Amino acid sequence: MKVTANGTTVFAMPLPGFGNLAEQGLARARTASEQMAEALGEIYSCNARGATDYGLKMFEISQANAASALEFLVHLLGARSATDALALSAEHARKTFQLASDQNRELWVLGERLAADMAAPVRTHVAKVIKQAA
């Protein structure tokens, strides 16, 4: 038993090796923190690349759609009759739907690739943590 400054008694139990355990725990926490910072850096970098790629693809699609609309307008202004204008309109609609379908397919494939690329660093670091824990 130990008497404190205010006169109360407390049970004092020596803790041999507690300092060593605390230092080991701190070292493990520091290592885990460094590994987590590395993993987050890789994940952020991959996500930034993916967002850039997706944004560039959207700009490319927008440019293609604007060019298609301008081309249609030029052809429409050159139409000689209402029948020609309707035929041009129908042809443009068909091309536009095909183009939209192709663009959606490209975006879908890009999205799948980006998801796989973004998951790779997470998978790697989770596997490393599980391996260290085992």
Residue frames as qw, qx, qy, qz and C-alpha x, y, z in Angstrom:
[[0.000, 0.888, 0.459, 0.000, 0.00, 0.00, 0.00],
 [0.412, 0.157, 0.023, 0.897, 1.05, 3.50, -0.72],
 [0.071, -0.779, -0.445, 0.435, -0.13, 6.76, 0.85],
 [0.402, 0.605, 0.300, 0.618, -0.62, 9.66, -1.55],
 [0.204, 0.207, -0.187, 0.938, -0.12, 13.39, -0.88],
 [0.439, -0.400, -0.111, -0.797, -3.79, 13.91, 0.01],
 [0.395, -0.310, 0.689, -0.523, -3.71, 11.13, 2.57],
 [0.904, 0.129, 0.037, -0.406, -5.52, 8.41, 0.64],
 [0.474, -0.377, 0.780, 0.158, -4.07, 5.00, 0.27],
 [0.743, 0.476, -0.249, -0.399, -3.73, 3.25, -3.04],
 [0.916, -0.114, 0.366, 0.117, -2.61, -0.19, -3.96],
 [0.192, 0.797, -0.495, -0.287, 0.79, 0.02, -5.62],
 [0.928, 0.049, 0.358, 0.089, 1.87, -2.82, -7.83],
 [0.189, -0.604, 0.538, 0.557, 5.24, -2.77, -9.55],
 [0.801, 0.548, 0.162, -0.182, 5.04, -3.29, -13.32],
 [0.473, -0.474, 0.576, 0.469, 8.35, -4.80, -14.40],
 [0.380, 0.081, 0.725, 0.569, 9.03, -4.41, -18.11],
 [0.281, 0.782, 0.509, -0.226, 6.16, -1.98, -18.67],
 [0.018, 0.791, -0.247, -0.560, 8.51, 0.61, -20.18],
 [0.203, -0.237, 0.821, 0.478, 9.79, -1.93, -22.70],
 [0.294, 0.484, 0.822, 0.055, 6.26, -2.95, -23.65],
 [0.177, 0.863, 0.246, -0.403, 5.27, 0.68, -24.13],
 [0.057, -0.643, 0.502, 0.575, 8.31, 1.32, -26.33],
 [0.255, 0.034, 0.901, 0.348, 7.56, -1.77, -28.43],
 [0.266, 0.682, 0.669, -0.129, 3.93, -0.69, -28.83],
 [0.091, 0.854, -0.036, -0.511, 5.02, 2.80, -29.84],
 [0.153, -0.416, 0.713, 0.543, 7.47, 1.39, -32.40],
 [0.276, 0.313, 0.886, 0.202, 4.74, -0.83, -33.88],
 [0.206, 0.820, 0.447, -0.292, 2.33, 2.10, -34.02],
 [0.012, -0.746, 0.313, 0.587, 4.95, 4.27, -35.73],
 [0.205, -0.152, 0.850, 0.461, 5.67, 1.55, -38.31],
 [0.255, 0.540, 0.802, 0.025, 1.97, 1.02, -38.97],
 [0.125, 0.856, 0.197, -0.461, 1.47, 4.78, -39.33],
 [0.070, -0.573, 0.546, 0.607, 4.30, 5.03, -41.85],
 [0.219, 0.108, 0.911, 0.334, 2.92, 2.11, -43.84],
 [0.220, 0.715, 0.638, -0.186, -0.56, 3.65, -43.80],
 [0.068, 0.807, -0.097, -0.578, 0.82, 6.98, -45.04],
 [0.128, -0.322, 0.763, 0.546, 2.63, 5.15, -47.85],
 [0.227, 0.368, 0.892, 0.135, -0.52, 3.24, -48.80],
 [0.180, 0.813, 0.424, -0.355, -2.68, 6.36, -48.76],
 [0.021, -0.674, 0.363, 0.643, -0.13, 8.17, -50.92],
 [0.146, -0.072, 0.872, 0.462, -0.21, 5.40, -53.52],
 [0.190, 0.573, 0.795, -0.052, -4.00, 5.23, -53.46],
 [0.110, 0.824, 0.170, -0.529, -4.34, 9.00, -53.83],
 [0.064, -0.504, 0.574, 0.643, -1.85, 9.06, -56.70],
 [0.159, 0.164, 0.919, 0.322, -3.70, 6.26, -58.50],
 [0.159, 0.715, 0.640, -0.231, -7.07, 7.96, -57.94],
 [0.049, 0.762, -0.088, -0.640, -5.73, 11.27, -59.26],
 [0.080, -0.262, 0.761, 0.588, -4.41, 9.57, -62.41],
 [0.155, 0.388, 0.902, 0.111, -7.73, 7.81, -62.88],
 [0.135, 0.793, 0.417, -0.422, -9.74, 10.99, -62.47],
 [0.005, 0.630, -0.371, -0.682, -7.47, 12.74, -64.97],
 [0.118, -0.029, 0.883, 0.452, -7.84, 9.94, -67.51],
 [0.147, 0.585, 0.794, -0.071, -11.62, 9.94, -67.12],
 [0.073, 0.802, 0.164, -0.570, -11.80, 13.73, -67.42],
 [0.040, -0.455, 0.584, 0.671, -9.67, 13.70, -70.57],
 [0.136, 0.230, 0.918, 0.293, -11.93, 11.05, -72.08],
 [0.136, 0.740, 0.585, -0.302, -14.96, 13.24, -71.30],
 [0.046, 0.718, -0.181, -0.670, -13.31, 16.20, -73.06],
 [0.101, -0.182, 0.816, 0.539, -12.54, 13.98, -76.05],
 [0.145, 0.479, 0.864, 0.053, -16.17, 12.85, -76.19],
 [0.096, 0.798, 0.319, -0.502, -17.44, 16.41, -75.89],
 [0.013, -0.557, 0.454, 0.695, -15.18, 17.52, -78.73],
 [0.107, 0.068, 0.905, 0.406, -16.38, 14.66, -80.95],
 [0.126, 0.644, 0.738, -0.155, -20.03, 15.48, -80.19],
 [0.065, 0.779, 0.055, -0.622, -19.53, 19.18, -80.92],
 [0.049, -0.362, 0.669, 0.647, -17.78, 18.37, -84.21],
 [0.131, 0.307, 0.920, 0.207, -20.63, 16.04, -85.17],
 [0.119, 0.759, 0.526, -0.364, -23.24, 18.70, -84.39],
 [0.038, 0.696, -0.225, -0.680, -21.39, 21.33, -86.44],
 [0.100, -0.127, 0.838, 0.521, -21.00, 18.91, -89.35],
 [0.149, 0.531, 0.834, -0.007, -24.74, 18.19, -89.23],
 [0.089, 0.797, 0.250, -0.543, -25.53, 21.91, -89.18],
 [0.021, -0.500, 0.520, 0.692, -23.33, 22.53, -92.24],
 [0.074, 0.121, 0.914, 0.379, -25.01, 19.70, -94.13],
 [0.109, 0.651, 0.710, -0.246, -28.46, 20.84, -93.02],
 [0.082, 0.737, 0.001, -0.671, -27.80, 24.37, -94.26],
 [0.038, 0.360, -0.691, -0.626, -26.83, 22.88, -97.62],
 [0.352, 0.326, 0.876, -0.054, -30.04, 20.84, -97.93],
 [0.059, -0.035, -0.478, -0.876, -32.03, 21.67, -101.04],
 [0.538, -0.347, -0.457, -0.617, -35.42, 20.45, -99.87],
 [0.627, -0.448, 0.344, -0.536, -37.36, 19.40, -96.81],
 [0.991, 0.041, -0.098, -0.081, -36.93, 15.78, -97.88],
 [0.625, 0.454, -0.435, 0.462, -33.14, 16.20, -97.93],
 [0.180, -0.568, 0.442, -0.671, -33.29, 17.87, -94.51],
 [0.852, -0.284, 0.177, -0.402, -35.36, 14.99, -93.07],
 [0.938, 0.209, -0.235, 0.143, -32.99, 12.42, -94.58],
 [0.357, 0.544, -0.473, 0.594, -29.99, 14.27, -93.13],
 [0.474, -0.510, 0.350, -0.627, -31.73, 14.50, -89.78],
 [0.969, -0.128, 0.019, -0.212, -32.49, 10.76, -89.74],
 [0.806, 0.349, -0.330, 0.345, -28.92, 9.91, -90.75],
 [0.077, 0.590, -0.456, 0.662, -27.51, 12.25, -88.11],
 [0.713, -0.426, 0.242, -0.501, -29.75, 10.70, -85.45],
 [0.990, 0.045, -0.132, 0.020, -28.57, 7.21, -86.41],
 [0.594, 0.460, -0.391, 0.532, -24.90, 8.29, -86.29],
 [0.222, -0.608, 0.363, -0.670, -25.45, 10.10, -82.99],
 [0.875, -0.331, 0.131, -0.328, -26.99, 7.03, -81.33],
 [0.929, 0.187, -0.206, 0.243, -24.16, 4.84, -82.61],
 [0.331, 0.577, -0.381, 0.642, -21.57, 7.37, -81.44],
 [0.496, -0.568, 0.297, -0.586, -23.22, 7.61, -78.01],
 [0.981, -0.155, -0.015, -0.114, -23.25, 3.82, -77.74],
 [0.778, 0.341, -0.285, 0.444, -19.56, 3.62, -78.63],
 [0.046, 0.626, -0.359, 0.691, -18.70, 6.44, -76.22],
 [0.730, -0.482, 0.188, -0.447, -20.61, 4.78, -73.38],
 [0.983, 0.021, -0.130, 0.126, -18.78, 1.52, -74.07],
 [0.529, 0.498, -0.340, 0.598, -15.42, 3.36, -73.97],
 [0.277, -0.614, 0.326, -0.663, -16.34, 5.04, -70.69],
 [0.912, -0.313, 0.039, -0.263, -17.48, 1.72, -69.22],
 [0.897, 0.180, -0.226, 0.335, -14.21, 0.00, -70.17],
 [0.260, 0.572, -0.344, 0.698, -12.22, 2.95, -68.83],
 [0.556, -0.568, 0.203, -0.572, -14.22, 2.89, -65.59],
 [0.982, -0.171, -0.070, -0.026, -13.58, -0.83, -65.13],
 [0.723, 0.344, -0.285, 0.527, -9.86, -0.35, -65.74],
 [0.026, -0.626, 0.304, -0.718, -9.71, 2.57, -63.33],
 [0.774, -0.484, 0.096, -0.395, -11.54, 0.61, -60.64],
 [0.968, -0.014, -0.137, 0.211, -9.09, -2.28, -61.02],
 [0.505, 0.484, -0.275, 0.660, -6.11, 0.09, -61.00],
 [0.278, -0.640, 0.237, -0.676, -7.40, 1.89, -57.91],
 [0.889, -0.386, 0.023, -0.246, -8.03, -1.36, -56.05],
 [0.832, 0.286, -0.368, 0.300, -4.54, -2.73, -56.69],
 [0.192, 0.494, -0.519, 0.671, -2.68, -0.60, -54.09],
 [0.637, -0.407, 0.249, -0.606, -5.38, -1.29, -51.51],
 [0.982, -0.007, -0.156, -0.107, -5.16, -5.03, -52.15],
 [0.647, 0.411, -0.460, 0.448, -1.36, -4.94, -51.91],
 [0.034, -0.483, 0.494, -0.722, -1.27, -3.08, -48.61],
 [0.792, -0.304, 0.143, -0.510, -4.07, -5.09, -47.02],
 [0.949, 0.115, -0.286, 0.069, -2.24, -8.30, -47.95],
 [0.427, 0.459, -0.504, 0.594, 0.95, -6.88, -46.43],
 [0.382, -0.464, 0.381, -0.702, -0.83, -5.99, -43.18],
 [0.932, -0.156, -0.005, -0.328, -2.47, -9.42, -42.97],
 [0.828, 0.281, -0.404, 0.270, 0.87, -11.10, -43.64],
 [0.165, 0.488, -0.519, 0.682, 2.54, -9.06, -40.88],
 [0.612, -0.387, 0.261, -0.638, -0.27, -9.83, -38.44],
 [0.962, -0.009, -0.198, -0.186, 0.02, -13.58, -39.07]]
